Structure formats: C-alpha cells, structure tokens
Amino acid sequence: MKTIIKGGTIVNEGRAIVGSVVIDGEEIESITPNSDIEVSGDVIDATGCYVLPGVIDDHVHFREPGLTEKADIESESRAAAAGGVTSYFDMPNTVPQTTTLEALDEKYRIAAAKSHVNYAFFFGATNDNVALFDQLDPHRVPGIKLFMGSSTGNMLVDRDEVLDEIFSRAQLPLMVHCEDTAIIQHNMEHYQQQFGSDPDVRLHPLIRSEEACLESTSKALCLAVKHGTRLHLAHISTAAELEMVPANCLHTITAEATVGHLLFSLVDYRQLGARIKVNPAIKSVIDQQALRDGLMDGRISVVATDHAPHLMEQKQGGCAKAASGMPMLQFSLVTMLQLVDEGVLTIERMVELMAHNPAIIFDVQQRGFLRPGYKADIVVVRPHSPWTVTPDVIQSKCKWSPVQGRTFDWKVETTLCNGHQVYHNGIVDSNYIAQPILFR
C-alpha cells in the first residue's frame, strides 16, 4: 500500500518546494513538485503545511533501565512521536550504566519491544573500559559518550592518561560533556560559604561557570586534534567555547546546542527556577545570543534536546538539591520553528541542524533526508495554528515541561516513522514498534 503526502511545502537539502512525497511501504518512492499527482493509496493532504524530514535527536536520557519512575523508553518515544522526532540516540547514564556490552544489548532488547520511534544507544566511557571499544559494532552504535566533568555515578573520567587513551582508541564519534570538576567544586564551596548548603538556583551559572566549561572544552579539542578523533561537543553553553569551534567540519569536530540553551537565559531563572536547571547551566543573554548566531554561521552543527526528565519533586531546591535536566523532546521542533519565525534561522537551516547533520556526523543509514530509497521518516507541521502546552498534552511520564503554559504558532500534525503514521492530531499509535538505527 502506498501513501502520498500531497500539496505541502517540502523542505529538504536547502530547498523548499510545494509538491508531493510518494511512500511505498517503509521507504520514499519519489518526491515531485506535482501537487496533483494521482497515486492509488492513502492520501495525507498537506496543503498549507510544511513537510520535513523527521527529527534525529542525538542526545536524550530516557532513563531505562533503573530510573523508570522518571521516564521509560515507551513514554519518551511516545513524546518523540508527538513532537516530530523519528529517531533518537540515548545516553548511557542509566542503572546499570551502559558501560558493558551486556548492558548495551539489554537496552536494545528493551527498545525492540517498546520504542515507538527509531532508536540507538551510546556506549559510555569509564576509567577502565577502553578495551571494550574495539568490540563495539560500528553499524549498530552511534558513538561513545564521555563525561569530562561532574556527572552521575562513576562515569566521570578526569585522569589525563585515561583521557588520552580514550581519545586515541575511539574509532566511533566521541560525544563529550565538558565541564571541569575541580572548578565546579571550588565554586560550589565558595557560594555555600556565603549562602548555605543549597545556594539559590540563580547561582547555578556561576557555580557551573564559563571557566569550568572552557577549561574542559579546550582540553577536549586539544586531545581531538592530537589523535585525529571525531569529536562531538555536547550542549555547548558559552560564547567563549563557541569561539574555539571550527565551522562546517562535519567529519572532524562538531558542536551541539540544545533547545533549552537556545530558548532560555539566566533571566528566566526568576520565573522558572529549577525547572531550567541543567548541566551545563543555562547562562547569560550574551551566551544565548552567541549560540543563536552559531546556528547560521556553521559553528553549531546539531540542535538536540538533552531531554532529561525528572519528577517534579526531584526538581525542588537550589544548586545543590534540585536535580539537573529538563524534558523538552516533544516541544523541540515547535520551539525551533518559533525561532524561525523570529528570524533567528531559516527553516532550511533548521532542517539541516535537526535532521541532515545528525545523519551526516554519525553516518546514519537511509535516514535524515527526504530521498528516494530512504526510510519514510517524515513530519508534517502546520503554521499559524496557535495552541498552548497544558499538562494533558504532555506525553513524557514526568508530566511537566518548562514550556508549560507557552503558546506555539506551529503544530505537529502528523509523524511518519518508517512509512507508518505513528502520530496524528494528538494521537500516538502506541501499538507501533519502530526500528534500530543502522550506521554505515
């Protein structure tokens, strides 16, 4: 059975044309500027809508296994489908951590039974598992995640000899969280002496400071150049870091910005408090503007979410007590479309940052573009359709979002994953199970 998406503005590979996409089974058969094409099969009328490649989010925390009171693969993949995200790469700091081959296999087993959109899982680096890197299947695993700063559990790696070995041995892309632990600890002690054991969350960007980010990012860049490592800098948060990032180097050194760091700045702590407490911290308006500028000048290569749900009771308190992380997956695409409307970037560039470039950087097979022979991972979005984020529309298990109460002018109408309509007008097909992502 074929499906045709008719009459929408197709945005793909730097162009926007009104036309139709013909889908045969799981794959795209053809893309044509002809909106009146007649094909026997199901018709999706996209008149007045935009037709985009499904979003590939290279940075999510779905919390399964071990932390499923906050989120799980079923609930968060449902949120992904509702937000136009058709593929995700999940991070390794779960319980147990994804730092053994057995733990990695278990995640794939769970996703094969529960995930409503396409999935892949990062392998986590530790001080003592470098020998396993050569055993990772490069067609199955997107990359290796390294915490070069303060992190959960024992995944912090800050011994210079181990870092050197990781950068030299990593044949897959190395995604790095860059913050300097010693600087953060010193800052925390300083502010605790002044303000008590749990300083106000508005001090979070001073504790997890620009200096902490810059020190660690500089080290990562030096190691990547030394060893020729494919380095992907996760959630860049400062203008100073961005000054060190080369532009348009998709096969060597790349930088990711998160939707949260693009949408919020430190002025938003007054209203939202710990709801926007993330690591690295959301910082100044100057840093926010630099990240926005980086979207168009090539220094930012990917926009992701670092989707990290916590229960609301876990978000209470200040810099020491409140958990860090926010759930944004369901609202990442509409947030970026809002920035398109504000003139921050073009819709063509947004598609590159959220679909094309993740596919290029991580060598994703048959996804990330609207091309004949590619998997039909497609999202249909409608402009000029105001709606407000209320608790009843939130699909994530934690049931809150920092954009709750915000009105968006763009609406995700339909999400197709492997040619299957997994979401349409508020309804997720919870019976659909998607596929593992393959890499070249």
Buried (B, 14 or more C-beta within 10 A) or exposed (E): EBBBBBBBBBBBEEEBBBBBBBBBEBBBBBBBEEBEBEBEEEBBEBEEBBBBBBBBBBBBBBBBBEBBEBBBBBBBBBBBBBBBBBBBBBBBBBEBBBBBBEBBEBBBEBBBEBBBBBBBBBBBBBBEBBEBBEEBEEEBBBBBBBBBBBBBBEBBBBEEEBBEBBBEBBEBBBBBBBBBBEBBEBBBEBBBEEEEEBBBBBBBBBBBBBBBBBBBBBBBBEBBEEBEBBBBBBBBBBBBBBEBBEEEBBEEBBBBBBBBBBBBBBEBBEEBBBBBBBBBBBBBEEBBBBBBBBBEEBBBBBBBBBBBBBBEEBBEBBBBBBBBBBBBBBBBBBBBBBBBEEEBBBBBBBBBBBBBBBBBBBBBEBBBBBBEEBBBBBBBBBBEBEBEBEEEBBBBBBBBBBBBEBEBBBBBBBBBBBBBBBBBEEEBBEEBBBBBBBBE
